[in-house]
Amino acid sequence: MNKAPTLHPGRWWHALPDGRVQCDLCPRDCQLHEGQRGACFVRQMVDGQMQLTTYGRSSGFCIDPIEKKPLNHFYPGSSILSFGTAGCNLACRFCQNWDISKSKDMDRLMDSASPQAIANAAKRHGADAVAYTYNDPVIFAEYAIDTALACREQGIRNVAVTAGYIHRQAAREFFAVMDAANVDLKAFTESFYHKLCVGHLQPVLDTLTTIHHETDCWLEITTLLIPGQNDSPGEINELAAWVAKELGPDVPLHFSAFHPDWKMTELPPTPPATLTQARRIALDAGLHHVFTGNVHDPEGGTTFCPACKAALIVRDWYAIRRYELTAEGRCPHCQTAIAGRFGKMLGRDGQAFGPRRIPVRLSP
């Protein structure tokens, strides 16, 4: 039996003269007739207005290490309560969460939770933050913003894991309530975004500059390197040079390994050597903190002091093996300040959360 969607008034839209409404949330600018859904599938015209159909409903909750987002310079070793809904406003052929992001079955959203219930659950389970992830949180921005505000009232931080495909005005409001974000910069060519994501590159670059220059949200970037698609040394150099120039050398950049999935199962996994090479190119382009992901690479997972090159945070997958930053976030060897958000303790109890994954149910 199909459940009726949970409707909540949407923001960022306007009425058109012909009776349709236009969604102003993301660059797709979907123009909808009565009853029609946008490309993301979760924003719908109902009774002449824009409605969000997934408010208060989630595809599941889980407590993860912050490093899994990935965020390496945002309270390392802390824990985070992760959740998402369904749908997405991009159509990436290589999507690695396609069962959620491409779902049009609202019955997948089994966990019901109000913003206050999520904040309470994070507090109850000792999570340091809440992550809006799995599918892209910009498409359920109203739900995410309300939850973030409820979390802030209880001292819980907020993290967005997103592709950044959102208009600037909505981005300013959304990221204003986020404490950190990891943005997928999927490639550095318009052709990649057009052919493999059915989107455009420039709006994502606009989102990155908006976050970094117009909000207090800590920013890290991830690029999934796909063999033969976005992994050429030239493109990687252009990407890293843009980050260094437009955002500065201290924004962490993660290069992550692709594995065949969704509609791109014919390609091989990313060779570890490709990630190592990409990391070296980005460091040579002037970036201070470049990491590798989805592979076992202790050097690629380590935070080094950009001044004296000392290994300050040594990671093994999601486990922290050594942590040498001072309480003020400085290198103990040369006193250089390390960009990021750091505290006196790794986690709430003074210990790193580690590589655990703890499923959580918020409703019976």
Rosetta blueprint (number, residue, H / E / L):
1 M L
2 N L
3 K L
4 A L
5 P L
6 T E
7 L L
8 H E
9 P E
10 G L
11 R L
12 W L
13 W E
14 H E
15 A E
16 L L
17 P L
18 D L
19 G L
20 R L
21 V E
22 Q E
23 C E
24 D L
25 L L
26 C L
27 P L
28 R L
29 D L
30 C L
31 Q E
32 L E
33 H L
34 E L
35 G L
36 Q L
37 R E
38 G L
39 A L
40 C L
41 F L
42 V L
43 R E
44 Q E
45 M E
46 V E
47 D L
48 G L
49 Q E
50 M E
51 Q E
52 L E
53 T L
54 T E
55 Y L
56 G L
57 R E
58 S E
59 S L
60 G E
61 F E
62 C E
63 I E
64 D E
65 P E
66 I H
67 E H
68 K H
69 K L
70 P L
71 L L
72 N L
73 H L
74 F E
75 Y L
76 P L
77 G L
78 S L
79 S E
80 I E
81 L E
82 S E
83 F E
84 G E
85 T L
86 A L
87 G L
88 C L
89 N L
90 L L
91 A L
92 C L
93 R L
94 F L
95 C L
96 Q L
97 N L
98 W H
99 D H
100 I H
101 S H
102 K L
103 S L
104 K L
105 D L
106 M H
107 D H
108 R H
109 L L
110 M L
111 D E
112 S E
113 A L
114 S L
115 P H
116 Q H
117 A H
118 I H
119 A H
120 N H
121 A H
122 A H
123 K H
124 R H
125 H L
126 G L
127 A L
128 D L
129 A E
130 V E
131 A E
132 Y E
133 T L
134 Y L
135 N L
136 D L
137 P H
138 V H
139 I H
140 F H
141 A H
142 E H
143 Y H
144 A H
145 I H
146 D H
147 T H
148 A H
149 L H
150 A H
151 C H
152 R H
153 E H
154 Q L
155 G L
156 I L
157 R E
158 N E
159 V E
160 A E
161 V E
162 T E
163 A L
164 G L
165 Y L
166 I L
167 H L
168 R H
169 Q H
170 A H
171 A H
172 R H
173 E H
174 F H
175 F H
176 A L
177 V L
178 M L
179 D L
180 A E
181 A E
182 N E
183 V E
184 D E
185 L L
186 K L
187 A L
188 F L
189 T L
190 E H
191 S H
192 F H
193 Y H
194 H H
195 K H
196 L H
197 C H
198 V L
199 G L
200 H L
201 L L
202 Q H
203 P H
204 V H
205 L H
206 D H
207 T H
208 L H
209 T H
210 T H
211 I H
212 H H
213 H H
214 E H
215 T L
216 D L
217 C L
218 W E
219 L E
220 E E
221 I E
222 T E
223 T E
224 L E
225 L E
226 I L
227 P L
228 G L
229 Q L
230 N L
231 D L
232 S L
233 P H
234 G H
235 E H
236 I H
237 N H
238 E H
239 L H
240 A H
241 A H
242 W H
243 V H
244 A H
245 K H
246 E H
247 L L
248 G L
249 P L
250 D L
251 V L
252 P L
253 L E
254 H E
255 F E
256 S E
257 A E
258 F L
259 H L
260 P L
261 D E
262 W L
263 K L
264 M E
265 T L
266 E L
267 L L
268 P L
269 P L
270 T L
271 P L
272 P H
273 A H
274 T H
275 L H
276 T H
277 Q H
278 A H
279 R H
280 R H
281 I H
282 A H
283 L H
284 D H
285 A L
286 G L
287 L L
288 H L
289 H L
290 V E
291 F E
292 T E
293 G E
294 N L
295 V L
296 H L
297 D L
298 P L
299 E L
300 G L
301 G L
302 T L
303 T E
304 F E
305 C L
306 P L
307 A L
308 C L
309 K L
310 A L
311 A E
312 L E
313 I E
314 V E
315 R E
316 D E
317 W L
318 Y L
319 A E
320 I E
321 R E
322 R E
323 Y E
324 E L
325 L L
326 T L
327 A L
328 E L
329 G L
330 R E
331 C L
332 P L
333 H L
334 C L
335 Q L
336 T L
337 A E
338 I L
339 A L
340 G L
341 R E
342 F L
343 G L
344 K L
345 M L
346 L L
347 G L
348 R L
349 D L
350 G L
351 Q L
352 A L
353 F L
354 G L
355 P L
356 R L
357 R L
358 I E
359 P E
360 V E
361 R L
362 L L
363 S L
364 P L
